[in-house]
Amino acid sequence: MDKGLQAFIDKLDTLKFSDMYENDFFFTWDKTDDEIMAVFTVADALRHLREQNISTKIFDSGLGISVFRDNSTRTRFSFGSACNLLRARSRMAKQ
């Protein structure tokens, strides 16, 4: 395994973020320091994989769906970009 990627995995092993599983991420102030650090660590790991030309495809087929409550172009495009990175088709609906 790539040593850089292993370093990110080792860092995640030291953090407590299991309460994030199957929960929404609405407010950063509701998250613990470990949960915030886990989000940044995963983002760094994804960046590392992209820089090393290692595929980040985790979905053979999939659909990323989100309901946006405002007209934030930046938020919608960020969501679409994340879906593209993971190779999921994105569908966005305004509420």
C-alpha positions in Angstrom: 0.0 0.0 0.0 1.1 3.6 -0.6 3.0 4.8 2.5 1.3 8.3 2.2 -2.1 6.7 2.2 -1.2 4.5 5.1 -0.3 7.6 7.2 -3.8 9.0 6.6 -5.3 5.6 7.6 -3.2 5.5 10.8 -4.3 9.0 11.7 -7.9 8.1 11.3 -7.4 5.1 13.6 -6.5 7.5 16.4 -9.7 9.5 16.0 -13.2 8.9 17.4 -15.7 9.6 14.6 -18.0 6.6 14.6 -21.0 8.7 15.6 -20.9 10.4 12.1 -21.9 7.1 10.4 -25.4 7.4 9.0 -25.9 10.9 10.4 -26.2 14.3 8.7 -23.5 16.9 8.8 -25.5 20.1 9.2 -23.5 22.2 11.7 -19.8 22.0 12.3 -20.3 23.4 15.8 -22.2 20.1 16.6 -19.1 18.1 15.8 -16.3 17.0 18.1 -12.7 18.0 17.3 -12.0 14.4 16.3 -14.9 14.4 13.9 -13.7 17.6 12.2 -10.2 16.3 12.1 -11.5 13.1 10.5 -13.2 15.1 7.7 -10.0 17.0 7.0 -7.9 13.8 7.1 -10.2 12.1 4.5 -10.1 15.2 2.3 -6.3 15.1 2.5 -6.2 11.4 1.7 -8.4 12.0 -1.4 -6.2 14.8 -2.5 -3.1 12.5 -2.0 -4.8 9.8 -4.1 -5.6 12.3 -6.9 -2.0 13.6 -6.9 -0.6 10.1 -7.2 -3.0 9.2 -10.0 -4.7 6.6 -7.9 -8.4 6.2 -8.7 -10.8 7.5 -6.1 -13.7 5.6 -7.7 -15.6 4.0 -4.9 -19.0 3.5 -6.7 -19.3 1.2 -9.7 -22.7 2.8 -10.2 -24.4 5.1 -7.9 -26.4 8.3 -7.4 -25.5 11.1 -5.1 -28.6 13.0 -4.1 -28.9 16.2 -2.0 -31.7 18.6 -1.4 -30.6 22.2 -1.3 -32.6 24.8 0.6 -31.0 27.8 -1.0 -29.7 29.0 -4.4 -26.0 28.6 -3.5 -24.2 27.9 -6.8 -20.9 27.2 -5.0 -22.6 24.5 -2.8 -24.3 22.8 -5.7 -21.1 22.7 -7.8 -19.0 21.5 -4.9 -21.5 18.7 -4.3 -21.4 17.8 -8.0 -17.6 17.9 -8.1 -17.5 15.5 -5.1 -19.8 13.1 -6.8 -17.7 13.2 -9.9 -14.6 12.5 -7.9 -16.2 9.4 -6.4 -17.8 8.5 -9.8 -21.4 8.8 -8.6 -23.9 10.6 -10.7 -25.2 13.6 -8.9 -28.8 14.7 -8.8 -29.7 17.9 -7.0 -33.2 19.2 -6.1 -34.2 22.5 -4.6 -36.6 22.4 -1.7 
